[in-house]
């Protein structure tokens, strides 16, 4: 997993750095197909939900 201080590349998965077909739909497709990245995304989302006033809608 990349370090938090590193630059996020929008066409790469932030969890495994795999190349994505697109930053939006490609990422969603990738986490649907990759259990490790899906778990990492869920963990990330759980951690940031309280940081946003209305919660995380994404």
N, C-alpha and C positions, 0 to 999 in steps of 0.2 A: 504494500500500500504506500502511495506517495506520502511524503512528509507534508504537514499542513502548511509549511512555509513555501512549498514549491508552487510554481505557476500551474493553474488548472488549464489543461488543453481541452477545449470544448468538443473536439472530435475523438476524445479518448475517455474511456471509463475512468473515473477518479479512484476506483477501488483496485482495478487490476491492470489499468493502462491499455486495455485492448482497444483497437481502432473501432470507432462506431460509424455506422452508415450516415447518421445525422445526429446533431446534438440533442434533439428532442425525442422524436419517435424512435430513433436508433438506440438511444439510451434505454427507453422503456422496453423495447424489444430485447435488448441485451440483458437487462435484469430479469426479464421473464424467462430467459433461457439459461441464466447462470445463477445457480443457487447460492454460491458464495457471495456474489455481488448483490443479489437480492437481500441476503441477510445483512450485509454491510450497509446497504441503503436503508433498510428498516431500522438498524441501530442508529445511523446518522439522523434519520427523521425523528426518532424518539428523543434524541438529544436536543434537537433544535426546535421542537414543537413549542415548548414553553418560552422560547426566545422571541416568538412572534406574537404580537398582540391578539390576533384572531386565530392563532394556531396555524398549522401548516396544511394548506389545501392541496398541495401537489402530490 
